[in-house]
Amino acid sequence: MILVDLKLSVVLVLLVGFTSHRVEGVCSVEHCTDRSRCLLSKDQRSCKCATGFYADRCDKDAHIKVMCGRDYIAIQAIEDFFKYHKVPLESLHLPNKSCRAQREVINGVPYYTSRISKTKYLACGGKPPERNFTHISYSLSLLSDPQVTGNIIRNPVIKMDFACVYPYVRRVSLPFPVVPFSTEAVMRVDDLDATIQMMLFTDRSYSKAYTSAPTIELRDKVYVEVTVTEPADFFLLRINECWATQSPQPNTSEGLVHTLLLNGCVKDSTVSFLNVSAGQSGRNGESSTIRYSFDMFRFTAEPPELYLHCTVQLCEPDDHKSCTPNCNSISKREAVRAAPTLGLLSYGPIRVEMPDRPQSSILTSVVLPVAGVWTVGFFLIILITVAKAGSRRLAQTEEH
């Protein structure tokens, strides 16, 4: 059985095995007809029950279940299975005998269950976790004490080996620090690391990133890249939300806020996702690198700069369906997924290039009118002076 926690998007793999200790029913060869339940020996003179089945005809199912939760690991089987093998509850334990099994009734059926939290995994005798590039495995054994009668043991000893295999990372819930000109942080989840980076680039080729605080003109394209740098090209990356603020703090109530992406979908009409390989139109959640652009803007209030914030999550490579947002209509499932705050990346400041006001406008509006008044006045004075001089000459001529 695989226990999948959809809310946490945790993909789990389980392994269930039995050791060579004989816990099979004493089956009759003539009745061993169902190969899925009863296994014949090579010489076909004896048979044993397949894993999970018991009784003389191997016709009873032990309903063995391994449950791999986010914070716990458990195994259970029906009580009748253990009673058939004359194994009492008090004899069942993990490698550390202090970690005992419990009896519980589920839907009227009694089960023996061993459940431990991950924090007690090693203390209860769990094997050292095995790690590879993509997964981590936890392995345990449920054992029964031998039932001694005098100086002999007649009933079998049961040992169930089971394991839970978890992927490295499914979701991120760690805030990133604000680092100007790029944002990069190492996230530790379940003892494993993943690094995500956000940068701004100078043009559509995404070949040259800004190495200092960008200054961009209004309506020019802003080219954003968010990528998983380690491990590279493994996880799918999804951007849930992106928004701009006037403050470095992403959730501040001070200043103005503008939303670019919401629930993984375009909120600002100028936003476009770009295909990483072809440079053409792309989609959110398709690879470990996401590129998108938007038209530069400024807030109506000063100062003329802004900070960009994005929440992100990581998905398993085969989890395209849940990692790619449905932007035709926000379904109930999408709304639930988008509610928690995920990994946060912040970038800034991004400055808006403001054109200098031309000096000519000042001269036109202030200097030139004033100069014009003085010029007109000067010419009027000259005209008056000339007129007066002409009048005096005319008067002197008439007198003579």
MIVO-631324 format. One record per residue (C-alpha): residue number from 1; x, y, z. Coordinates in nm, 2 decimals, decimal comma. Last residue first. Layout:
<recs>
<NUM <X Y Z>>
...
</recs>
This chain:
<recs>
<400 <1,23 12,96 -3,71>>
<399 <0,98 12,86 -3,44>>
<398 <0,83 12,59 -3,66>>
<397 <1,17 12,42 -3,70>>
<396 <1,22 12,42 -3,31>>
<395 <0,88 12,26 -3,26>>
<394 <0,95 11,99 -3,51>>
<393 <1,29 11,91 -3,36>>
<392 <1,13 11,89 -3,01>>
<391 <0,86 11,65 -3,14>>
<390 <1,12 11,43 -3,30>>
<389 <1,32 11,40 -2,98>>
<388 <1,00 11,31 -2,79>>
<387 <0,92 11,04 -3,04>>
<386 <1,27 10,90 -3,03>>
<385 <1,26 10,88 -2,65>>
<384 <0,91 10,72 -2,66>>
<383 <1,03 10,47 -2,92>>
<382 <1,34 10,39 -2,72>>
<381 <1,14 10,34 -2,40>>
<380 <0,89 10,12 -2,58>>
<379 <1,18 9,91 -2,72>>
<378 <1,32 9,86 -2,36>>
<377 <0,98 9,77 -2,23>>
<376 <0,93 9,51 -2,50>>
<375 <1,27 9,36 -2,42>>
<374 <1,20 9,36 -2,04>>
<373 <0,86 9,18 -2,09>>
<372 <1,02 8,93 -2,33>>
<371 <1,29 8,85 -2,08>>
<370 <1,03 8,77 -1,82>>
<369 <0,83 8,56 -2,07>>
<368 <1,15 8,38 -2,18>>
<367 <1,28 8,30 -1,83>>
<366 <0,96 8,14 -1,68>>
<365 <0,76 7,90 -1,90>>
<364 <0,99 7,89 -2,21>>
<363 <1,31 7,90 -2,01>>
<362 <1,18 7,62 -1,78>>
<361 <1,07 7,41 -2,08>>
<360 <1,41 7,47 -2,25>>
<359 <1,59 7,32 -1,95>>
<358 <1,45 6,97 -2,05>>
<357 <1,33 6,76 -1,76>>
<356 <1,57 6,47 -1,71>>
<355 <1,42 6,13 -1,80>>
<354 <1,35 5,89 -1,51>>
<353 <1,51 5,55 -1,53>>
<352 <1,32 5,33 -1,29>>
<351 <1,53 5,15 -1,03>>
<350 <1,51 4,78 -0,95>>
<349 <1,60 4,74 -0,58>>
<348 <1,60 4,45 -0,56>>
<347 <1,52 4,08 -0,56>>
<346 <1,32 3,86 -0,33>>
<345 <1,27 3,48 -0,34>>
<344 <1,02 3,31 -0,11>>
<343 <0,97 2,93 -0,08>>
<342 <0,61 2,85 -0,01>>
<341 <0,33 3,04 0,18>>
<340 <0,03 2,81 0,20>>
<339 <-0,29 2,89 0,00>>
<338 <-0,19 2,81 -0,35>>
<337 <-0,26 2,44 -0,33>>
<336 <-0,61 2,49 -0,19>>
<335 <-0,70 2,74 -0,47>>
<334 <-0,56 2,51 -0,73>>
<333 <-0,78 2,22 -0,60>>
<332 <-1,09 2,44 -0,60>>
<331 <-1,02 2,52 -0,96>>
<330 <-0,88 2,85 -1,09>>
<329 <-1,01 2,86 -1,45>>
<328 <-0,82 2,87 -1,78>>
<327 <-0,49 2,91 -1,59>>
<326 <-0,45 2,55 -1,48>>
<325 <-0,11 2,56 -1,32>>
<324 <0,16 2,31 -1,42>>
<323 <0,32 2,14 -1,11>>
<322 <0,01 1,92 -1,04>>
<321 <0,01 1,76 -1,38>>
<320 <0,38 1,76 -1,45>>
<319 <0,46 1,54 -1,15>>
<318 <0,70 1,31 -1,33>>
<317 <1,01 1,51 -1,24>>
<316 <0,90 1,56 -0,88>>
<315 <0,79 1,91 -0,79>>
<314 <0,96 2,22 -0,63>>
<313 <0,77 2,53 -0,51>>
<312 <0,81 2,90 -0,56>>
<311 <0,70 3,23 -0,41>>
<310 <0,82 3,54 -0,60>>
<309 <0,92 3,89 -0,48>>
<308 <1,04 4,19 -0,69>>
<307 <1,14 4,52 -0,53>>
<306 <1,07 4,87 -0,67>>
<305 <1,22 5,20 -0,75>>
<304 <1,10 5,55 -0,84>>
<303 <1,08 5,68 -0,48>>
<302 <0,81 5,82 -0,48>>
<301 <0,44 5,75 -0,53>>
<300 <0,27 5,67 -0,86>>
<299 <0,45 5,33 -0,87>>
<298 <0,68 5,26 -1,17>>
<297 <0,65 5,03 -1,46>>
<296 <0,87 4,80 -1,67>>
<295 <0,70 4,57 -1,91>>
<294 <0,71 4,20 -1,81>>
<293 <0,93 3,90 -1,88>>
<292 <0,94 3,53 -1,79>>
<291 <1,19 3,26 -1,76>>
<290 <1,15 2,94 -1,55>>
<289 <1,42 2,68 -1,50>>
<288 <1,38 2,34 -1,35>>
<287 <1,13 2,25 -1,62>>
<286 <0,76 2,27 -1,72>>
<285 <0,62 2,45 -1,42>>
<284 <0,51 2,78 -1,58>>
<283 <0,48 2,77 -1,96>>
<282 <0,68 2,88 -2,26>>
<281 <0,65 3,11 -2,56>>
<280 <0,97 3,12 -2,76>>
<279 <1,34 3,14 -2,65>>
<278 <1,39 2,79 -2,80>>
<277 <1,56 2,63 -2,50>>
<276 <1,42 2,81 -2,20>>
<275 <1,07 2,87 -2,34>>
<274 <0,95 3,21 -2,23>>
<273 <0,66 3,30 -2,01>>
<272 <0,50 3,64 -2,08>>
<271 <0,38 3,91 -1,84>>
<270 <0,24 4,23 -2,00>>
<269 <-0,12 4,15 -1,91>>
<268 <-0,03 4,15 -1,53>>
<267 <-0,21 3,87 -1,35>>
<266 <-0,06 3,58 -1,54>>
<265 <-0,10 3,24 -1,38>>
<264 <0,09 3,04 -1,12>>
<263 <-0,17 3,11 -0,85>>
<262 <-0,12 3,48 -0,90>>
<261 <0,16 3,64 -1,12>>
<260 <0,24 4,01 -1,17>>
<259 <0,08 4,17 -0,87>>
<258 <0,14 4,54 -0,79>>
<257 <0,19 4,67 -0,43>>
<256 <0,20 5,03 -0,30>>
<255 <0,37 5,16 0,02>>
<254 <0,37 5,02 0,37>>
<253 <0,17 4,71 0,45>>
<252 <0,48 4,50 0,42>>
<251 <0,46 4,14 0,31>>
<250 <0,76 4,13 0,07>>
<249 <0,99 4,35 0,28>>
<248 <1,23 4,54 0,05>>
<247 <0,96 4,82 0,03>>
<246 <0,81 4,97 -0,28>>
<245 <0,66 4,64 -0,37>>
<244 <0,64 4,42 -0,67>>
<243 <0,45 4,08 -0,70>>
<242 <0,52 3,73 -0,81>>
<241 <0,31 3,42 -0,71>>
<240 <0,31 3,05 -0,76>>
<239 <0,63 3,00 -0,96>>
<238 <0,67 2,63 -1,03>>
<237 <1,00 2,43 -1,07>>
<236 <1,04 2,08 -1,19>>
<235 <1,32 1,90 -1,01>>
<234 <1,61 1,73 -1,18>>
<233 <1,79 1,97 -1,42>>
<232 <2,05 2,08 -1,17>>
<231 <2,07 1,96 -0,81>>
<230 <2,15 2,23 -0,74>>
<229 <2,09 2,54 -0,96>>
<228 <1,71 2,53 -0,95>>
<227 <1,62 2,83 -1,16>>
<226 <1,43 3,16 -1,16>>
<225 <1,50 3,39 -1,46>>
<224 <1,35 3,74 -1,50>>
<223 <1,37 3,96 -1,81>>
<222 <1,23 4,31 -1,76>>
<221 <1,11 4,45 -2,10>>
<220 <1,12 4,83 -2,14>>
<219 <0,78 5,01 -2,08>>
<218 <0,95 5,26 -1,84>>
<217 <1,32 5,26 -1,85>>
<216 <1,54 5,02 -1,65>>
<215 <1,81 5,08 -1,39>>
<214 <1,93 4,75 -1,26>>
<213 <2,12 4,74 -0,93>>
<212 <2,46 4,59 -1,01>>
<211 <2,58 4,27 -1,18>>
<210 <2,28 4,24 -1,41>>
<209 <2,28 3,91 -1,59>>
<208 <2,41 3,86 -1,95>>
<207 <2,32 3,57 -2,17>>
<206 <1,94 3,57 -2,11>>
<205 <1,89 3,61 -2,49>>
<204 <1,58 3,83 -2,43>>
<203 <1,79 4,11 -2,29>>
<202 <1,97 4,26 -1,98>>
<201 <1,90 3,97 -1,74>>
<200 <1,74 3,97 -1,39>>
<199 <1,83 3,69 -1,15>>
<198 <1,65 3,44 -0,91>>
<197 <1,83 3,14 -0,77>>
<196 <1,71 2,81 -0,61>>
<195 <1,94 2,57 -0,42>>
<194 <1,84 2,23 -0,29>>
<193 <1,97 2,05 0,02>>
<192 <1,87 1,74 0,20>>
<191 <1,84 1,67 0,58>>
<190 <1,46 1,65 0,56>>
<189 <1,44 2,00 0,40>>
<188 <1,75 2,22 0,39>>
<187 <1,72 2,51 0,15>>
<186 <2,03 2,68 0,02>>
<185 <1,98 3,04 -0,09>>
<184 <2,03 3,26 -0,39>>
<183 <1,88 3,60 -0,49>>
<182 <2,05 3,82 -0,74>>
<181 <2,11 4,19 -0,80>>
<180 <2,05 4,28 -0,43>>
<179 <2,03 3,99 -0,18>>
<178 <1,70 3,98 0,02>>
<177 <1,72 3,67 0,24>>
<176 <1,51 3,36 0,14>>
<175 <1,21 3,24 0,34>>
<174 <1,18 2,86 0,40>>
<173 <0,87 2,66 0,33>>
<172 <0,98 2,47 0,02>>
<171 <0,78 2,17 -0,11>>
<170 <0,87 1,83 -0,25>>
<169 <1,23 1,77 -0,17>>
<168 <1,46 1,47 -0,16>>
<167 <1,21 1,20 -0,26>>
<166 <1,11 0,96 0,02>>
<165 <1,16 0,58 0,03>>
<164 <0,98 0,40 0,32>>
<163 <1,10 0,06 0,42>>
<162 <0,98 -0,27 0,56>>
<161 <1,14 -0,59 0,69>>
<160 <0,89 -0,82 0,87>>
<159 <1,04 -1,08 1,11>>
<158 <0,83 -1,35 1,26>>
<157 <0,97 -1,63 1,48>>
<156 <0,80 -1,96 1,42>>
<155 <0,64 -2,18 1,69>>
<154 <0,83 -2,48 1,82>>
<153 <1,11 -2,34 2,04>>
<152 <1,27 -2,58 2,28>>
<151 <1,44 -2,57 2,63>>
<150 <1,12 -2,56 2,84>>
<149 <0,88 -2,40 2,60>>
<148 <1,03 -2,08 2,45>>
<147 <0,83 -1,85 2,23>>
<146 <1,09 -1,66 2,02>>
<145 <1,04 -1,28 2,04>>
<144 <0,87 -1,13 1,75>>
<143 <1,02 -0,88 1,51>>
<142 <0,91 -0,57 1,31>>
<141 <1,21 -0,45 1,10>>
<140 <1,30 -0,10 0,99>>
<139 <1,44 0,08 0,68>>
<138 <1,43 0,45 0,59>>
<137 <1,53 0,55 0,24>>
<136 <1,63 0,89 0,09>>
<135 <1,58 0,98 -0,27>>
<134 <1,72 1,17 -0,57>>
<133 <2,10 1,16 -0,57>>
<132 <2,13 0,86 -0,34>>
<131 <2,07 0,83 0,03>>
<130 <2,04 0,54 0,27>>
<129 <1,92 0,63 0,62>>
<128 <2,11 0,45 0,89>>
<127 <1,91 0,14 0,99>>
<126 <1,63 0,19 1,23>>
<125 <1,68 0,06 1,58>>
<124 <1,40 0,24 1,78>>
<123 <1,64 0,53 1,87>>
<122 <1,72 0,57 1,50>>
<121 <1,36 0,63 1,40>>
<120 <1,26 0,82 1,71>>
<119 <1,25 1,16 1,53>>
<118 <1,09 1,00 1,23>>
<117 <0,79 0,92 1,45>>
<116 <0,70 0,56 1,52>>
<115 <0,41 0,33 1,45>>
<114 <0,39 -0,05 1,51>>
<113 <0,04 -0,18 1,46>>
<112 <-0,14 -0,50 1,55>>
<111 <-0,49 -0,49 1,40>>
<110 <-0,84 -0,57 1,52>>
<109 <-1,13 -0,53 1,27>>
<108 <-1,44 -0,33 1,37>>
<107 <-1,38 -0,05 1,12>>
<106 <-1,02 -0,02 1,26>>
<105 <-0,94 -0,16 1,60>>
<104 <-0,60 -0,10 1,75>>
<103 <-0,34 -0,32 1,92>>
<102 <0,00 -0,17 1,98>>
<101 <0,35 -0,28 1,88>>
<100 <0,65 -0,21 2,11>>
<99 <0,95 0,03 2,08>>
<98 <1,14 -0,07 2,40>>
<97 <1,26 -0,38 2,23>>
<96 <1,49 -0,18 2,00>>
<95 <1,49 -0,38 1,68>>
<94 <1,11 -0,30 1,66>>
<93 <0,87 -0,50 1,88>>
<92 <0,62 -0,78 1,89>>
<91 <0,63 -1,02 2,19>>
<90 <0,36 -0,84 2,39>>
<89 <0,11 -0,88 2,10>>
<88 <0,13 -1,26 2,12>>
<87 <0,26 -1,47 1,83>>
<86 <0,08 -1,80 1,80>>
<85 <0,13 -1,82 1,42>>
<84 <-0,25 -1,81 1,36>>
<83 <-0,28 -1,55 1,64>>
<82 <-0,03 -1,32 1,45>>
<81 <-0,24 -1,34 1,13>>
<80 <-0,57 -1,31 1,33>>
<79 <-0,46 -0,96 1,46>>
<78 <-0,46 -0,81 1,12>>
<77 <-0,14 -0,65 1,00>>
<76 <0,02 -0,31 1,05>>
<75 <0,34 -0,12 0,96>>
<74 <0,42 0,25 1,05>>
<73 <0,66 0,53 0,96>>
<72 <0,60 0,89 1,09>>
<71 <0,65 1,26 1,01>>
<70 <0,54 1,30 0,65>>
<69 <0,37 0,97 0,65>>
<68 <0,49 0,63 0,51>>
<67 <0,23 0,36 0,59>>
<66 <0,32 0,00 0,54>>
<65 <0,02 -0,23 0,52>>
<64 <-0,01 -0,60 0,58>>
<63 <-0,37 -0,71 0,51>>
<62 <-0,30 -1,06 0,65>>
<61 <-0,49 -1,22 0,36>>
<60 <-0,63 -1,57 0,42>>
<59 <-0,64 -1,84 0,15>>
<58 <-0,29 -1,97 0,20>>
<57 <-0,45 -2,32 0,21>>
<56 <-0,32 -2,41 0,56>>
<55 <-0,34 -2,04 0,68>>
<54 <-0,14 -1,74 0,55>>
<53 <-0,11 -1,47 0,29>>
<52 <0,09 -1,14 0,30>>
<51 <0,40 -1,27 0,12>>
<50 <0,32 -1,59 -0,07>>
<49 <0,23 -1,90 0,12>>
<48 <0,46 -2,20 0,11>>
<47 <0,47 -2,53 -0,08>>
<46 <0,63 -2,87 -0,07>>
<45 <0,70 -3,16 -0,30>>
<44 <0,70 -2,95 -0,62>>
<43 <1,08 -3,02 -0,67>>
<42 <1,13 -2,65 -0,73>>
<41 <0,91 -2,56 -0,43>>
<40 <0,55 -2,45 -0,49>>
<39 <0,43 -2,10 -0,41>>
<38 <0,07 -2,03 -0,28>>
<37 <-0,10 -1,69 -0,30>>
<36 <-0,04 -1,55 -0,65>>
<35 <0,03 -1,91 -0,77>>
<34 <-0,33 -2,01 -0,70>>
<33 <-0,33 -2,39 -0,73>>
<32 <-0,16 -2,51 -0,41>>
<31 <-0,44 -2,74 -0,29>>
<30 <-0,27 -3,06 -0,39>>
<29 <0,06 -2,93 -0,24>>
<28 <-0,10 -2,88 0,10>>
<27 <0,00 -2,56 0,28>>
<26 <0,17 -2,53 0,61>>
<25 <0,11 -2,16 0,64>>
<24 <0,40 -1,92 0,58>>
<23 <0,59 -1,75 0,86>>
<22 <0,92 -1,93 0,80>>
<21 <1,21 -1,71 0,89>>
<20 <1,39 -1,64 0,56>>
<19 <1,31 -1,28 0,59>>
<18 <0,99 -1,11 0,49>>
<17 <0,96 -0,80 0,27>>
<16 <0,76 -0,48 0,22>>
<15 <0,90 -0,19 0,02>>
<14 <0,73 0,14 0,01>>
<13 <0,76 0,44 -0,23>>
<12 <0,62 0,78 -0,13>>
<11 <0,54 1,10 -0,32>>
<10 <0,47 1,39 -0,09>>
<9 <0,24 1,66 -0,23>>
<8 <0,18 1,80 0,12>>
<7 <-0,20 1,81 0,06>>
<6 <-0,17 1,50 -0,15>>
<5 <-0,04 1,29 0,13>>
<4 <0,01 0,95 -0,05>>
<3 <0,01 0,63 0,15>>
<2 <0,12 0,35 -0,07>>
<1 <0,00 0,00 0,00>>
</recs>
